[in-house]
C-alpha cells in the first residue's frame, strides 16, 4: 500500500513541474519585414531570451524580454551618451 501512495505522490510531483504558461509565436511577425501592417514594430534580432525590435514611425529600438517571469517586458535601448538608440537603414 505504501508503494502505491509513493507512486501517486511522485506522479503529482512530476505533473507540477510542467510549465505554467504556453507561448504562441505570431507567425505574421517576420524578421525585417517593412510591409507588415499588423504590427507597429519590425523585428531586428531574436534569441531565446529576448527580441530586438524598432518602431516603424519613431525608429526607436526596444528590447522585448522572453523569460518565464518577464515575458513581454519592453525596454528602450540607450546610447552611451544617454540618448535613445534609433534604427538606421
C-alpha positions in Angstrom: 0.0 0.0 0.0 2.8 2.4 0.8 4.3 1.7 -2.6 1.1 2.9 -4.4 0.9 6.1 -2.2 4.6 6.9 -3.1 3.9 6.3 -6.8 0.8 8.6 -6.6 2.8 11.3 -4.9 5.6 11.0 -7.4 3.1 11.4 -10.3 1.6 14.5 -8.8 5.1 16.0 -8.2 6.2 15.4 -11.9 2.9 16.8 -13.1 3.5 20.0 -11.1 6.8 20.5 -13.0 5.0 21.3 -16.2 5.4 25.0 -17.3 2.6 27.3 -16.1 2.3 29.1 -19.4 2.4 28.2 -23.1 3.7 30.8 -25.6 2.4 31.2 -29.1 4.6 32.9 -31.7 2.9 35.3 -34.1 3.6 33.9 -37.5 2.9 37.1 -39.3 5.7 38.9 -37.5 8.6 38.1 -39.8 12.2 39.3 -39.3 13.0 42.6 -41.1 9.6 43.0 -42.8 8.7 46.6 -43.6 5.4 45.7 -45.2 3.8 44.1 -42.1 0.8 46.3 -41.5 -0.5 44.3 -38.4 2.4 45.5 -36.2 4.0 48.8 -35.5 7.3 47.1 -34.8 9.9 45.5 -37.0 11.9 42.5 -35.7 15.7 43.0 -36.0 17.1 40.2 -33.9 15.8 37.3 -31.9 17.3 34.9 -29.3 16.0 32.5 -26.7 15.7 35.3 -24.1 14.9 38.5 -25.9 13.9 40.1 -29.2 15.2 43.4 -30.5 12.6 45.4 -32.4 12.2 49.0 -33.6 9.1 51.2 -34.0 8.3 51.9 -37.7 7.5 55.6 -37.1 10.0 56.7 -34.5 12.8 54.2 -35.3 13.4 53.8 -31.5 14.9 50.4 -30.7 13.4 48.2 -27.9 14.4 45.0 -26.2 11.4 42.7 -25.6 12.2 40.0 -22.9 11.1 36.4 -23.4 11.9 35.0 -19.9 9.5 33.0 -17.8 8.9 35.8 -15.3 9.3 38.8 -17.6 7.7 37.7 -20.9 6.8 40.8 -23.0 8.6 43.3 -20.8 9.6 46.1 -23.3 12.6 48.3 -22.6 14.1 51.1 -24.8 17.8 50.8 -25.6 20.1 53.8 -25.0 23.4 55.0 -26.4 26.4 55.7 -24.3 25.6 59.4 -24.1 22.1 58.6 -22.7 20.1 59.3 -25.9 17.6 56.8 -27.3 19.1 54.3 -29.7 17.5 54.6 -33.2 17.5 52.3 -36.1 19.4 53.5 -39.2 18.8 51.8 -42.6 
